[in-house]
Structure formats: structure tokens, C-alpha cells
Amino acid sequence: MCGPCTRIGSAVTVPDRAWRADEVQRAIAAWDFGELIRLLRRRSGLSQMDVRALTGLTQSFISDLENGRRQLGGRDSIIDVLNGMGLPADLRPLLLTPFTEHGPTKASDRLDPAMPWTADRMVTSLEVAVGGPMKRRSVLSALGGAALSQYVLQSAIAPTEAIAAEVRKGTPVTPRILQSMQEITDELRQMDASSGSGSLAATAKNHLKVLLGWLRSGNFDEATGRRLAAVTADTAIQTGWYVFDGGHHDAAQNLFLGALRAAHASGDSRLRAGALSFLAIHGYSVGDPRAAVTAARIGRQSISDQDAPALHTMLLTREARGHARLRAERHALAALDEAEALCARGNGEDDPHWLYWVNRGEILGQRGSCYLDLGRPAEAAHAFDAARGELSREEVRTRAQFLSRAATAQMRAGDADAGCHTGQEVLALVDGIRSARLDENLQKMLTEARQLGDAGPVKPLLQHGEAVLRERAMA
């Protein structure tokens, strides 16, 4: 403890020494403002009413913030709260200087992968991501750790540049043609939900290249330029997802990073949150789960002024998966509980059209996945069983993904018969679905079955599963 707060007259202040603790500075760097306030109160002897006097936040909001149930809303609110709490000037760079596990990064190691956040840099990064000139490869490369966190944090505070094109002789870009391009992106999204990424990645890349060509040389005004950037962001997110689902993780991350730039250029905070949600998937699946938590939190902060419960729900499930991978059970379950409560509200006025798939089945499936990561297979099996009746039968790939995890959970929980029965159900679904991620889940399911020996229903499952995997490898 750092001792009591300082009182100047009737005013309360946070003593400088309270800011100097490593854990406090880690909270600043992670943009975990609820944890920051909790730590500062503990180290300063402040009450929540004292924080209310300093920041203008209500006591109930402060309580929810500290418990992870609320987020600060946007750049201005964050600055107001930090200024009210008396953030020392020399610590402000921490907002763009993430900690490593060994403490704050050295000045010589502080990367600046994102700046400047210009329209030209956005186009170039996406051109590289879809196979642009090798001489531009240094513009954007796969990021991890502190560099990735810094990129995400900079996206939240960088100003948005004007995007109107100068007078050109290139293709006139009209609202009508942009609507047609958006419809193509939406149709590809629907195809992926039912049959997996398959051959969609190549098609989506070509679709994205057309949009990038217009950004580079098309003729459009400011409003149309923003809309063009928005369609580009959505298309880049989806293209990155198809690439990720195909097992090409670094290439997918580059597309997600470029999509975040395009979303920033569009001025649509919902698209920015969408890009961050896919960076979160990358983080908890194949990267750093801490980056997943950061991306999801920044995504929620960016849409704090939107009536978008479904979008908040989706981001909360991403945050929960990151916490579960870190074995932070309390935080994971709290995020899932909040996601369920928000999902029950239905869609809000600002929820985007591309988020049609968020429903109770999705939340329950993600809860089951979190329980698996937390080493609680019985609870995972129960959650997946509850999800089964809620999942759309048209979205076959999603259903097969969750049921393959359900089979794994059942077998780990000691119910071999149920696990093998669910496993056979999965194998009957996967014909025609092309997804490297699904193949990985099938492999995990069969690996779990091998641990049970070959008695009873296990042997038929293994024989069937190995035959299916051979066929899929040859397709």
C-alpha cells in the first residue's frame, strides 16, 4: 500500500507514488481502466465516492467499471477520466507503450508500426496483404506482443484523415456500384457460414483488389470515399477470415490489420470493432491471448456511444476466450454472463447488418469453448448440449465446429458413449465443408477418442474419422 490519498483543502488527489507501481503502469498500458482505478484506490485509500468527485463518473458506473461490466466510452472520456485522476505527464506515453512480461519496453524498442494512420498507408498495407509488390513488404508484417498491442491502441486515438480523391480520370465510384460490391461481400459471407472458406479466399482477394484499385485511382468525393473505405474494411475482414479458416494465420493477420486501417478511414466505429474482434480471434487461437483481450476491450470502448448490444455481445465472447486461454476464470465467466444478458436484449438500432449470426446458440457454444480451455469438460459438455438446439441448421460449418468440441468435452468428462455418438454426428455433417479450422477440431476429437482405447463405440468412430480425414486431405 502506498498510504492515504492527499487532500488539498476539501479536494482529493491521487499521490504521485501511487502511479509508480508496475501493476498500475501495466493497467495504463493495457487500457484496463477499471483495473487502473481499482489499483489507484487501493494504493491511495480513495473511496469510489472520491473517484466520483475526481472524474464525474457515478458510483455505480465506477463499481461496474472495476468489475469489468462497463467500459469507458471513447477517446474523450478516457482522457477526461485520466486527467481527473491526475495522470502524471511523464506516464502519458504508456498509453502507446505496452508493457512486456518483463516490464515497460525500452525507448529503443518502442515500435511504431501503425503511424501514420493515413489513407495512402491503408491502401498500401492491404495491397501488400493481398500479394502486392515485394518492395512494399516492409510496410506491414505479422505483429505480436507489444507491437500488436501498440497498433491496436493507436487505432483508437489516431485522427481520421480526409479521404476525398483529387480530380482523376479514373473510374467514377458511385453509391450504386458500392452497394453492388457490398452485396458481393455479403453473399460470400453467407456461403462461408454454410460451407466453409473453401475456395472463397481467392475470390474474395480479387474482389478486394478491385476496391483497392478504386481507392488508389478512382474518382470520388469525401462521402463516397468514406463509404468505399467501409466496404473495403468489411471485405478485408471477411477475406482475412477465409484465409484464417484456411490455416494461413500470418497472412490473415495482415489482412485484419489492414482492415482495421480501412475501418479507421471509414469513420465507422462498428467496423473498427469488427476488425478488432477478428484480431482477437487470431490472438486467442494462434497468437497472444492478452492481445485478444486488449483488442476486444478497445473494440467495446470504440462503440460505447452506439446502441449495439449484439456487437458488444460478440466482443465480450472474444474477450472471454482470451481470458479462458489465460486461465483467468473469473474474468472469462463475467464476460460470458454479460454477453448472455446483452444477447437477450436483441439487436439495437446501431447493430450492423453483418452481425446476423450472433444468437444464444453462439454464446452457449463460446461458453463451452471457454470451459474446455479452463479444464472443466463437464461444464463444457453441458454448455454445448444447451447450444445444440439454438444453433442454425443452415450454418453447417458453425454447427460442426461446436459439435466437434462438444464430442471432445464429453469424452474428457468420461462419457465415451455420448462423445462417440456426437462425433459420428459431426462426421456426417462435414462432407463438402472446406475449413482447416474444422479439420483441426476433428483431429483433436479423434485424438481424444484414442485416449479411450478401441472398445465399444470408440473403434467405429476412429475408423470413420480417419477415413473422413483422408478424403478431406485429398479433396
N, C-alpha and C positions, 0 to 999 in steps of 0.2 A: 504494500500500500504506500502511496506517496503522500499521505497526510490530507488534511482537510482543504476544502476549496478556500480561495481568497475572497474576502468580502471588502469591497471598496464602498464605504457608505452603506447603502442598502442593496447595492448591486452585487451579484455573484460573478466570479470569474474562475476559469479553469487555470490552475497554476502551470507554469511552463514545464515543470518537471513531469507532470502527468503525460505530456505529449512525447516525452523522450523514451518511453518504454518501447522495446522492439515490437511487442504484441499490438500496441496502439498504432505504430507506423505500418505494421503489416495490414491492419484493418483499413488504413487510409489507402495503401497501395492496391488492395483488393476491392476498393469501393464498397466495403461492407460497413455501411454507415450505422446500421443497427448495432453491430458488434462494437464499433468505434464509440458510440455513445455509452453503451453498457460499460466498456472498459474505463472510459473517462469518468463516469460516475463513481465507479468502484475505487478508482485511484484518487479521486478528488473529494469524495464524501458528498457529492451532489445528489439531490433527490430528483425525481422526474419532474416535480414542480419547478425546481431550479432550472432544469433544461428547458422547460416551457417558457420561463421568463427570458432565457437567453435567445431562444430560437423562434418563439411564437407558435411552435407546434403544440397541439393539445396533448394532455397527459395520456389519453387513450391511444393516440397515434404513436407517441413515444414508446408506450408499452408494446404495441403491435410491432413497431419497427425493431425493437430489441429482440423480440421473439420470432422475427422473420416472417411475420404475417403481412407486413406492409413494406413499401419501398418509397424512397424519396422520389419526388416527381420532377425529373428533368434537370437540366444544367443549372438553371437559375435557382431552383430550390436547394440544390446541393450546395451551391456557392453561398446562399443565404445562411444555411444551417452551419456550414463550416466557419463562416465569418462570425456568426453569433456565438459559436463555441470558442472562438479566439484562436483558430488555427495559425500557428506561427508562420511567418512569411517564408522562412527557410525550409519548411516542410511541404510547401505547396507543390514543388516538383515531384513529390512522391505520387501525386495523382497520375503522373505519366512515367513513373519509375517503379515498376513492380519489384517486390522482394523475391529473392530466391530462397531456397530452403536454408541457405547459409547467411541470410540477412539481406540488406539492400544491395542492389547491384552497384558496382563501382562506376564512377563517372565515365571511365574509359570504355566500359562495357555496355553503356546505355544505348541500345539500338533505337533507331528512328525509322522503322520500316514503312510507316504509313504516310508521313508527311512528304510533300504537301498533298492535301485532300482536294485535288483539282480534277476537273472533268477529263483533261487530257491524260492524267495519270490513271484514272479509272479505265478509260478505253484501252490504254496500253497494257494494263495489268490483265484485262480479260483477253486481249489479243494473244498475250503470252500463254494464258491458261488454256486456250483452245488450240495451241500449236503455232503461235506466232514466230517471228524471226528470232533465231538464236541469239542475235546480238542484243536482244532486249531481255534475255533470261534473268539478268541481274535485278530487274525491276521488282520481281516478286518470286520468292521461293518459299518452300514449305517452312512454316514457323512453328515454334513450340516454346513452352516455358514462358519466361519473362517477355520475350519478343512478341509472342502471340497475345499475351495479356495487354501489352502496351498498345498493340494495334487495335484491339477491341476498345480500350479506354479512349484512345484518340478519336475513334469513330464517333464517340458520344459528345465530344466537345469541340471538334473542328468545325469552323464555319462552312456553310454551304455556298459554293461558288456559283455565279451566274452561268447558265448553260446555253444561252441563245447562240445560235451559229451566226457567223458573219455571212454576208451575201455570197452565195455559192451558185455554181451552175449544176450542182449535183441533183440527185433525186429529191423532189419535193416530198417531205414527210407530212402526211395528213393524219388527223384524228381517225379517219375511217380505216386507213391502212394499218394504223397501230392497233385498232380494235381487232382487225383480222389476225395480226401477229399474236395478240393476247389469246385469241381463241385457239390458235395452234398450240400455244403453251399449255392451255387448259386441257385440250384434248390429249396431249401427251401425258399429262398428269393423271388423267383418268385411266389411260392404258397401263401406266405403271402400277396403279393401285390394284389392278386385277391380275396382271400377268408378269409383273417384274420389269426390271430395267431392260433385259434382253438386248435388242438392237437399238433401243431408244437413244443411247448416248451419242452415237454418230449422227443420227437425225437431229437431235437437239443441238449439237455443236454447230451443224450447218445453219440451223435456224438462228442461233446466237450470232454467228458470223455476219448474217445479213443485218441484224440490228446494229452490230459494231460498225459495219460499213457505213450505215446511215449516220451514226454518231460522229464518225470520222469525216465524212464528206457530204452528208445530206444537207438539205436546206429546210430550216425550221425556225420558228420563233421560240421565245422563252417558255411559254406554257406547253407547247408541243415538245420542246426539249426535255422538260421535266417528265412528261408522260413517256417519252421514248426511253429515258433513263429508268423509269419504273418498270416498263415491260422488259427491258434488258435485265434489270435486277431479278425479277421473277423468273425469267428464262434461265439466267445464270445459276440461280439457286436450284432449279429443277435439273439443269444439266449436271451440276455438281452432285446432286443426289443420285442420278443414274450412274455416274462414274463411280461414286462411292459404293453403291449397291453392286457394282461390277467388280469391286475389290481393289480399285486403284485409288488408294487413300490420299497420297500426297497430291495427285492431280486434282482430286475432288476438293481438297482443302484450298488449293489455289483458286478454284472456281468460286468457292464460298467467300474467300477473301475479296475477290474481285466483285462478287455480287454485293458485298457489304459496301464497297465504294459506290456502286451504281445506285443502291438504295439511298445512300447518303446524298448523292447528287440529285435524286428524285425529290428529296424533301419529305418522303413518306415514311414516317417513323414505324409504321406497321411492317413495311418491307424490311426496314433495318432490323426490327425484332425478328422477322422471319429468317434473315441471313444469319443472325446471331444464334438462332435456335439450331440451325444446321451445323454451325461451328461447334455448338455444344455437343451434338451427336458425335461429331468427329472426335471431340475431346474425351468423352466418356467411353467411346468404343475402341479407339486405337491410339489416343493421344494422352493428354494430361487431364484427369477428371477435374482438377482445380480450375483449369481453363474453361471447362464445361460450366461449372458453377458461376464463374465470372461472366461468361458470355450470356447465360440465361438471366442473371441479375441485371446486367446492363440493358438487355433487351426489355425487361419489365420496366426499368426506370424510363426507357425511351418512350413507352406508351402509357405512362401513368396518367396522362390527360385524356386518354381515349376510353370510350365505352366499349371495351373489347374483352369480355370475360373469357371467351374461347381462346383468344390469343394468349392471355395471361395463363390460362389453364395449360396450354401446350408448353409454354416456357417453364412453368412450375414442374411439369413432368421431366423436362430436360435437366432442370436443377436437381430434382430428386435423384435421377440416375447418376449424376455426378457425385452427389453426397453418398449414395449407396456404394459406388466404386471405392470411395474413400473410407468406407465403413463408418460414416457419420450417421448412425441410425436415427437419432432424434431429429436431425435436420431433414433427412430424407422423408421420414414419415410425416413431419409437419408440412413439408411442401406438397406431398401427395394429398393430405387432408384438405389443404386449401384448394388444391386443384379440383378435387371432387365437389367441394362446396361451390366453386365458381362454375363448374360444368353444369351443375344443377340449375343455374340461372338461365341457361340457354345462351344464344348468341345476342350480342349487343349491337347497337347501331353502327359501331365502327369496326366490327369484326370483318376481316377481309373475305372475299368470295372463295379464295383458295384454301380456306381452312375448314372446308365442309366435313372433313373426316374426324374432327375432334368430337368424341362422344364418350359415354360412360364406359363402353367396352374398351376404348383406348386407355382410359385412366386405369381401369382394373388390370389390363394387360401390363401396363407400365408398373403398377404396384407389384404384380407378380414378378416382373423382371428385377425390381429393386430387392424384393425378398430373396430371390436367388442369389444376387450379389452379396446380400447381407448374411448368407449362410443359414437361411430359415426356409428350407424347402417345403415344409408342411404348410406354412402360411402362403408361400408362393403358389402351391398347388391349389389351395382354396381360392386365391385371387384369380388365377387363370380359369378355374371352373366357373366362377361368377362372370368372368368376361365372355365366356363361350357364347352365352345366349344373347349378348349385347353386340357382338361383332357382326358386321355386314357380311353376308354370304357372297356378295358380288366382289368384295375386296379380298380375293382369294389369297394373294400373296401375304397380306397382313394377317389373315386368319391362320395361314400355315406357319408363319413366323411365331405367333404367340402359342399355338398348339404344340409346336416342337419344343418350346421352352416348358410348356405345361407337362409334356411327357418326361422331360429331364427332371423337373421338380418332383413329379410323382415317384419316379424311380429313386431319387435321392431320399425321399421321405419314407422309403421302404415298401411302397405299394407297387410291386413289379407288374401285377396283372393290369392295374389301371394304366400304368405308364406304357406298357406294351400295346394296350388297346388304343390309347391316344396316339402312340407312334404309328400304328398301322393307319389310323385315320389321316395323319399328316401325309404319309407316303401316297395315299390315294388322292391327295389334293395337288401334289406338286407337279404333275405332268403338265408341261407347257409353260411353267413358270421359270424364267431365267433370272436368277439372283444369286450372286456369290455369297451374300449375307445369309440367305436361306440355306445354301449348301453348308456354310459353317455351322449353322444351328443343327442341321441334320447330322453332321459329323459329331457334334457334341452329344446329341441324343443317342447315337449309336455307341459312342464311347462309354456313356453312362450304362447302356444296356450290357456292354461287355463285362462290366464290373459285376454283373449279376450271374455270370455263368451262362450256360445254354439250356437250362431246364425250362420246362413249361412253355410259356408263350415267348420266351426270350429268343430262342433259336429261330423261329419263323420270322420274327421282326428283324433280326440281324441278316438273315438271308435275303429278305425282301429289300431291306435298306441298302445293303451293299450292291444289289442288282440295280436299284434305282440310281445310286450314285455313279455306278459305271456308265449307265445310259446317259446321265446328265453330263459326265465328263466328255463323252463322245459327241454330244449334240453341238 
